[in-house]
Every structure is written in structure tokens, then in C-alpha cells.
Amino acid sequence: MAVPPVPTSAGRPAPSRGAARRMLAPLALAQFICSFAGSNMNVMISDIGEDLDTTVQGVQIAITSFLLVMAALMIPGGKLTDRYGRKRCLVCGLLVYGVGALLCAVAPGLGVLVLGYSILQGVGTALLIPPVYVLTTLLFTDVTSRARAFGAVMAFGGFGAAAGPLIGGLITSALSWRAAFVFQALVVALIIVLSRRVEDPLPPDPGRDFDTGGAVLSAFGLIFLVMGILATDDNGWLAAVLLLAGALVLAWFFRWTRIKERTGREPLLSTSLFHNRTSNLGLVTQHLQWLLLMGVSFVVAAYLQVVRDYDAIRTGVVFTAATLGLLASSLGAERLAKRREQRTLVMAGFAVSVCGIAILIPMAHGTPSAWAFVPGLLLIGLGLGVMLTPSVNIVQSSFGEDRQGEISGLSRSVSNLGSSVGTAVAGTILVADPAFGAYAAAMIVLGVIGLGGLGTAALLPRGKGRIG
């Protein structure tokens, strides 16, 4: 697929290899820790439930709320990078995230855990992730170096999501689930130190307008939608009301946006971003990729702990297969990008992931060995690792520097909304009755969604689209 290059300011030269590594390291680590936070909770469901006297559904609400806060605030977070500067937003987000992690470590009950994890860490992530993608686009000015940089960022992000259950399981079994949040705070401190070497290529624009009304409307619209999905297993009428409210508020948001554009004022999100068909398709594939990753992670982790009575470390070890698969395909991402179209890579990723899900479905029959989960999880990891980087590069490279704040916020919001919806949909099916029927039903739904992603990827324009 032919992706137009992003124009650069004044022919800005690419950083040297040493400087690039120094600047890329904190950006990749930032993506790692946020992805880690979204998945490591899955292996601590039983431990947190016992310690805080809550249920699986209570922990699921905390996980989904964290992902939802990220999705709801990612677009405003991307917009703030233009006004206050990318590096400043990165550091502020890290500080808020770190405070939330420490609060979780001492949480006496579910309410404080939700405050620290779902709210503070969610807000921190929404502030720090858009700068990661904007800075990566701005610091690496040619297509080849940018593809390599996005490959590193997405590899760390995918590794954080896939290895979260293993690392979280090891820490929980050796120490406590609370120590996993201390680990996150320590990584955040390291990132803040490393980020001192990051330079913001563009100056902030303090006078730039910020659409507060649009931010409120978009956030509430997304919140209502996901809460409606969560309510489907308890109250069908409430779910219908919430889903309708979400649709109406989002419609109001787009009407608000069009009015601001017609009157010459800057909206939170320009509707012109949706005029690029290639970018739109790339956004859909991003959404579905993270939906699959987080949905499968939650379903398998909850099934192993609730039905099979696995502890955190045994559950984490099972997920090592997905981690290894994702690492293997991510390490070869640059080589694959030079040989294959990005469209081909995204299609192959969905096809392999769906095959992995199909293998996991029979596990509900009660296979005694944990090794039976390895082939399916390995294929899912391989598939996701193949397609994460090209999807991001397709979207980010579709716009120039002046649109990077907007498209980065939109891209990350769409991806995190996918994570939130994946956990909500799969978790709702599984929590209703975590036995054979519910497990199989959740995995079948995810498999069908994966086929939808394959169909979407097939619609991407054909062309060379190779990197380098």
C-alpha cells in the first residue's frame, strides 16, 4: 500500500543512531508500562478478589474502567500535546500514572483501587501515550527510520500486553499483587529519568484553543457505550438505555464539531480526519487488534483461574506462549515490512490470530494439561506481532506534522476503546457463567470479530507499500 510520507519542518535531519536509541528508549518503555497495566491485572483476579473482598466482576469493572478512561480521554490528551508541548505532557502523564500505581499498592478496598488504577493510571496514560506517537513521528523523519521506530514502540507495547500476565503472575506469587503496582511505579521513575534526553522538535502553542465542550461530550459518549456493554449481563433495559445514550451523545459531539468548524473555531477533533479512507481502515484494524488481544487475555486468564483454579504464576506461565510469539514476529517486523505490503501483513496477522482462537475453543472440554493452550496462544501472539506495527504506520503516516496531535489521540483512543470493548464483551459473556458454554461462546465471538478484521484489512488499497 502506498503511504504518503509525512512532510518535515525545514528538512529536519534524522537523529544519529545513538541519539535515536536514547530518545526512543523512554518512549518504548512508556508504551510497555501502559500495555502492561492493561493486562497484568488479569492474573491477579483471584488474589485481588480475596484480599479486597470483591468478586471477579468487581475486578473486571476496574480493568474495563481503566481501559475506558484511556479511550475516553486519549483524544483530548492528543490535543493537549499541541498546546502544552509533547515532552511536558509525557512527563505529567508519567507523574499522574506513578501516583496512581502507588495508591493501588496500598488500596484497602475496591474503591481506592478503582481510583488509583482506573482513574489516575487511566488519566496518566491518556496524557502520556499521544506524545509517544507524536514524538516518534516527528523525531524519525524518513519512512524507513519511522517504521523501525514504530516497530520498537509497538513491540514493547505488545510485549507489555502479552508478558503482563507472566510478569504480574511472578510478582504476585513471589510477593503480592500490590508489589506489581510498586514495580510499575519504579519503571515510571526510570522513564522519567530517561526522558530528560528527549527533545521536542516543535514548540508548544499555548494560545491554541482547546475544545472543552467537545472533550466532555466525546468522553461521556464513549463511557455510556462501554458501560452499556458491561450492563448487558445484568439488566437488558439498562444496557439499552446506556447504549442509546452513548450513541446520542456521540451524535451530539459530531454535530458540535461541525458547528465549530463552520464558525471557524478549532474543534477537539476535525471531521476531515475521517476523509482519508486508508486511515479509516487502518483505525478499524487497530481497534480490532487490541480488542482481540485484551479479550482473549481476559477470557483465558479468567477461565484458568475460576474454572481450572490456576494460581497467578501458573496462569502467567501459560501466557508465555503468546509473549514469545509476539516477540518473535515483532523482531522480524522490519524485515517483513521490506518484503511484504503492509496490507498483506495486516491480513496475515488477522488470519493467524483467528486460527489461534479456533485452536483455543476446544480447551473448554477440560484438557488437563496447561500445555494444550500453548499452540493457540502462540499463534495469537505471532499474528498480533505481525500486524500491530503496519497498522499504526498506515494511520500515522497518512497525515502531516500539523495533524499528528489529532491523529495520534484518535488512533490511541480507537485502540484503547478496542481494549475496553474486548474486555467488556468477552468478560460479560464469561462472567455470566464461567464454564464450558460461556468460555466457548466468548472465544467464538472473538473469532468472528477477528474475521471481521481480516475483511477490513482486505479493503486496504493495494500497492507496493513496502518500507525501505
Secondary structure, DSSP 8 states (H G I E B T S, - for coil): --------GGG-----HHHHHHHHHHHHHHHHHHHHHHHGGGGGHHHHHHHHT--HHHHHHHHHHHHHHHHHHHHHHHHHHHHH-HHHHHHHHHHHHHHHHHHHHT-SSHHHHIIIIIIIIHHHHHHHHHHHHHHHHHH--SHHHHHHHHHHHHHHHHHHHHHHHHHHHHHHHHT-HHHHHHHHHHHHHHHHHHGGG---SS---TTS---HHHHHHHHHHHHHHHHHHHGGGT-HHHHHHHHHHHHHHHHHHHHHHHHHHHTT---SS-GGGGG-HHHHHHHHHHHHHHHHHHHHHHHHHHHHHHTS---HHHHHHHTHHHHHHHHHHHHTHHHHHHHS-HHHHHHHHHHHHHHHHHHHGGGGGT-S-GGGGHHHHHHHHHHHHHHHHHHHHHHHTTS-GGGHHHHHHHHHHHHHHHHHHHHHHHHHHHHH-TTHHHHHHHHHHHHHHHHHHHHHHHTS--S-----
